[in-house]
Amino acid sequence: MKFTISPAPHIKSKETTSKIMLSVFLALIPSGLWGVYKFGDHSGYVILTSVLSCVFFEYVSQKFIFKTKVKITDGSAALTGLLMAYCLPPDIALWQVCIGSFFAIFIAKECFGGVGFNIFNPALIGRAVLLSSFPTVMTKWQIDGVTSATPLGILKEKLAQQLPSYADLFVGNIPGSIGEVSKILLLLGAIFLFYRRIISWHIPITFILTVAVLSVLFRQDPVFQVISGGIILGAFFMATDYVTSPLFSKGKIIFGFGCGLLTVLIRNLGSYPEGVCYSILIMNILVPLIDRFTKPRVFGTWE
């Protein structure tokens, strides 16, 4: 029998970074198309600008500033741009989108060493910067040409408006960010990722269940809280980011619980009606600590 001696890893997968990024990108396309259909052509320009500007900033950073190998073909920058666009209001100015892309790619990603080294989710950093810089623009929503509050905004501000039905929330007949309104299309995309084994159940299911249970404690409708806002997009497509989430199953569950807990606390005790973005970013900080205390014991040792 012939043995081949080689360094680790000994078990290899055919999956590559570009294949994984492409799978997630494809899973997100249906909800983006719905956003363009529902909110108009400008939302399509927002998505296109976000994707192209993220790719541009990554190319410039790697080629001219850090002088590293250009890796724009791996799809990570394009996916960052798509995810950031999905978190933005449909009427945001294109130049503001470019600012978000700069912070998402150059500051949150390339300054940390590029793909695989960033400690924060780049798309959420871009959104957080835009929210703090342009709060009025980032909290203005239109649907069918009429300015209206989001479902969570109606609840938070106790406005004299009727809350949308579960059907409208699932389909996406509501005001909101471009890619987060159609929950049914996002769930179909998530099923595709489960089928491809790109993501596991630990983070998204724990995230969603935590929000549902804690919403009951705050005397709120748990179904409404789960399918309103960005929980579905955040739980399945952002909190599961390989680089900024824990490595091990126990850690993933802790991470998902923390995201759900912080989301509910921000929604109910904070000034913003939504808390998904900041909850994930805060938990990103704790990932090294979570990995340290949930690391499996090495076989044959006591540690």
Buried (B, 14 or more C-beta within 10 A) or exposed (E): EEEEEEEEEEEEEEEEBEBBBBBBBEBBEBBBBBBBEBBBEBBBBBBBBBBBBBBBBBBBBBEEEBEEEEBBEBBBBBBBBBBBBBBBBBBBEEEBBBBBBBBBBBBBBBBBEBBEEBBBBBBBBBBBBBBEEBEEBBBBBBBEEEEBBBBBBBBBEEEEEEBBEEEBBBBBBBBBBBBBBBBBBBBEBBEBBBEBEBBEEBBBBBBBBBBBEBBEEEEBBBEBBBBBBBBBBBBBBBBBBEBBBBEBBBBBBBBBBBBBBBBBBBBBEEEBBBBBBBBBBBBBEBBEEBBEEBBEEEEEEEE
